[in-house]
């Protein structure tokens, strides 16, 4: 399937205004990365207009090579220790209401990057009233980084499972389905912080596989579920197998809500941070 041939419901007019330009200029000046830009998110204009940003920590080169992701893979550069301060100051300048922090995987670091994660949260809280969602990597399944993160009390902790178990090895480099579920279970066991995960649809999964994955996620007591259409970043990435229309996304949303999820975002354009500020209410 040619990933460029998108159905009509996936065509988006990028909403760029003065606020978008202001934010972009500040990011360029501070040499900061956002997942909004790195992943070519279709919702970037709308989110930035509402004062919601998703910062990408630990640089912009990942040590893993997931086949769905547009972020560069390779040997990362040296950590920018000023990143936490720059992010916090940018949040204050823009008066961001809600911020999502995420990162590349840094399997090359002894602490897997958690020290800079913690410093960033602390710096934001020092000078801003912005609420915080942490969209974390799996930290190789280690509990220590998660325990340290929990102590910082972000309003929401999220980690994306991305796809059904059968497709995981084809789509995600080195990730493990049970590891991701265990990570999310551990968070709920240790605290009452709200949790979230997300799935991409259109990778070749079946309806039965999707619903079984819903059940696994719900057993882990995850509060929020996001469902969106997978779009291949390039011809070199995993190919889109099918496009799911809005009606089907609504169908999955109703099933998920009936399973007991607190909140479900489900439409073709949904990404992890879509309407993120609503998920903490």
Secondary structure, 3 states (H helix, E strand, C coil): CCCCCCCHHHCCCCCCCHHHHHHHHHHHHHCCCEHHHHCCCCCHHHHHHCCEEEEEECCCEECCCCCCCCCEECCCCCCCCCHHHHHHHHHHHHCCCEEEEEECCCCCCCCCCHHHHHHHHHHHHHHCCCEEEEECCCHHHCHHHHHHHHHCCCCEEECCCECCHHHHHHHCCCCCHHHHHHHHHHHHHHCCCEEEEEEEECCCCCHHHHHHHHHHHHHCCCCEEEEEECCCCCCCCCCCCCCCCHHHHHHHHHHHHHHCCCEEEECCCCCCCCCHHHHHC
